[in-house]
Amino acid sequence: MRTKLPEEIKVKPKLAEIINHMEVGDQVRFEAKKHGALTAARSAVSRANSRLGATEYRVFSNDNGVTYMVTREAPIH
């Protein structure tokens, strides 16, 4: 058995982790085939907004979910 380094284990980052690490002003384009379905993004955005108690994250798609954008904006007070 060969001993591996952690960098050798290919792990796809979870969509929710990417969303949680976005900073205010970020806009990220995702591809459903690579990153997960639009429904998964909507769930992650909903959980993040709920945790913050404000609507900072938004998700939208112009091509029926083949690709989608997640944005994070400063909350309006």
C-alpha positions in Angstrom: 0.0 0.0 0.0 1.3 3.4 -1.0 1.1 6.3 1.4 -0.4 9.4 -0.1 -0.2 13.1 0.7 -3.4 15.0 1.4 -3.0 17.0 -1.8 -3.2 13.7 -3.8 -6.8 13.0 -2.7 -9.0 14.8 -5.2 -12.0 16.2 -3.4 -14.6 18.3 -5.1 -15.5 21.3 -2.8 -19.1 21.4 -1.6 -21.3 24.1 -3.1 -22.3 25.3 0.3 -18.7 25.7 1.4 -17.9 27.9 -1.7 -21.0 30.0 -1.0 -20.1 30.4 2.7 -16.7 31.7 1.8 -17.9 34.4 -0.6 -17.3 37.9 0.4 -19.6 40.9 0.0 -19.4 42.0 -3.6 -18.6 38.6 -5.0 -20.4 37.1 -8.0 -19.6 33.5 -8.8 -20.7 31.6 -12.0 -21.3 27.9 -11.4 -22.0 25.1 -13.9 -24.6 22.6 -12.7 -22.7 19.7 -14.3 -19.5 20.5 -12.3 -20.8 22.1 -9.1 -24.3 20.8 -8.4 -27.8 21.5 -9.5 -29.5 24.9 -9.2 -31.8 23.4 -6.5 -28.7 22.7 -4.4 -27.5 26.2 -4.8 -30.9 27.6 -3.8 -30.9 25.5 -0.7 -27.4 26.6 0.2 -28.3 30.3 -0.4 -31.4 30.0 1.7 -29.5 28.4 4.6 -26.8 31.1 4.4 -29.3 33.9 4.4 -31.2 32.3 7.3 -28.0 32.1 9.3 -27.2 35.7 8.6 -30.7 36.9 9.3 -30.7 39.0 6.1 -30.8 38.5 2.4 -27.2 38.9 1.3 -27.0 36.0 -1.1 -29.0 35.7 -4.4 -29.0 33.0 -7.0 -30.3 33.3 -10.6 -30.0 31.5 -13.9 -30.7 32.6 -17.5 -30.5 29.1 -19.0 -32.8 27.0 -16.9 -30.2 25.9 -14.5 -27.4 24.8 -16.8 -25.3 27.6 -15.3 -26.2 29.9 -12.5 -24.8 32.9 -10.7 -24.6 33.4 -7.0 -24.0 37.0 -5.7 -23.4 38.3 -2.3 -24.4 41.9 -1.6 -24.3 44.0 1.5 -27.7 43.9 3.4 -29.9 46.9 3.1 -30.9 48.3 6.4 
